[in-house]
Amino acid sequence: MDRDSDTVFIDGEWIRARGPRRYEIVSASTEETLATAPVGAVEDVGAAVAAARRAFDDPAGWAHWEPERRAAVLDRFADALDERGSEIARLVTGQNGMPITISSASEAVFPGMLTRYYAGLLRDTPVETERPSMTGGTTVVRHVPIGVVAAIVPWNFPQTLTFYKLAPALAAGNTVVLKPAPETTLDAYVVVEAATAAGIPPGVFNIVTGGPETGAALVEHPDVDKVAFTGSTRAGRSIAETCGRLLRPVTLELGGKSATIVLDDVDLATEVGKMFTCTLVNSGQTCMLGTRVLAPRSRYGEVVDAFAGLVGMLPVGDPFDPGNILGPLVSARQRERVEGYIAKGRDEARLVAGGGRPEGLDKGWYVAPTVFADVANDAVIAREEIFGPVLAVIPYDDEDDAIRLANDSAYGLGGTVWSADPERARAVATRVRTGTVGVNFYNIDHHSPFGGIKDSGIGRELGPEGLASFRHTQSVYLG
Ligand code: NAD
């Protein structure tokens, strides 16, 4: 059967969803309904997990293939994804309003790049290693796939975050049930096309669409062996509770409220433009952004002016126009939430830029990039993740104070340190308690572990650590 708005992808086929409910996928920039998709019911989740289970348990199946055979299929998958890159970028931008320049540089290329990278790691990482046993004999340590993986992703970088999970999970020999975010469903269908073209066997990769209830049913399913989740801290906590009760391995990539630490020797004129990518990119809808800007009292006014000047220069509008640096927020609900924080900020701090909706944009959920100054680190807008284009500039006394403020957060995901002296910035960066931190730059490195501490999550994705997180070890004692 061909795909239509009533189907889900299970066991290599588009099949009619059992659940009767449907949801609408709506364009963030035009507010038009683009398509509808099924809300996966418990029965749909059950069928998808059963297919993944059968594929995993097949003694001649994916999990048992020689690494080279799986790697060759993954290389073809990467090629098929690359061929569809511009289509994926257009679909992501059409749904969530991400500027096309960003979707073309991330969503279009990272799926293929990550898949090829993990195919290479699969070739280079031995599945079995031997070591002399402490008690005599030899121990063989085997790195075996975990089983059926439930991958649940958000809408902000839907393809990139899917492949943080899908590529290492498949490389390790697992089978996967993916639940995309309802806001970004159409790009996930292209992954099915690419997987089918590459010859990924039936049942190895399945998709069930839907929202939180569908996701929760997947997390709860008795035949799921591991959950890999990216999303809000609130949903992550609930998933962690379920996985704790079930003793089910889980990785959680959650929210953030990172710090951008501006040291007192920084050359603002050259650096502030670079700070855009680690404070506001994708209209602030990026988990690792340093939306708390920590500024030295000695240069506080200059830093505030630099950020106010920066946001004043950013073109906001149609995300398909490559001249626009910021697009809309993903949904009416998200804009309402962000505007609620802006209203709160007006009570707590001094508004220096933005604070409203950009002029001349009648359709789409746009918010003007906004800067608040004189923010206390215990203000709501400094403590809670806003997930919109809103910065809080917080004054600090000296380096120790900056580090104290940076670490005084429930979250621990990203952050950056900016200085004319890279060694000085690096020394400060190593005192920031987060899973990742950048020095005069921030770019997620796919070859190195990524993730958070505290309310930002548990576990790591990417790099060899990302592959290891989709494997169990088994020690075989040889006498
Ligand atoms: P969300 O938590 O509402 O939803 C994320 C996904 O989980 C969606 O597919 C959703 O349908 C599903 N879901 C929601 N509740 C669930 C539940 N109880 N059980 C199972 N599945 C559930 O988040 P969102 O609003 O889509 O995304 C924004 C959040 O994601 C932000 O907080 C952001 O910081 C975070 N995020 C984190 C990272 C990271 O790597 N740390 C990356 C991107 C986004």
Boltz pocket constraint, residues with backbone or C-beta under 6 A from the ligand:
constraints:
  - pocket:
      binder: B
      contacts: [[A, 152], [A, 153], [A, 154], [A, 155], [A, 156], [A, 157], [A, 161], [A, 179], [A, 180], [A, 181], [A, 182], [A, 210], [A, 211], [A, 212], [A, 213], [A, 214], [A, 215], [A, 216], [A, 217], [A, 219], [A, 230], [A, 231], [A, 232], [A, 233], [A, 234], [A, 235], [A, 236], [A, 238], [A, 239], [A, 252], [A, 253], [A, 254], [A, 255], [A, 256], [A, 286], [A, 287], [A, 385], [A, 387], [A, 413], [A, 452], [A, 456], [A, 457]]
      max_distance: 6.0
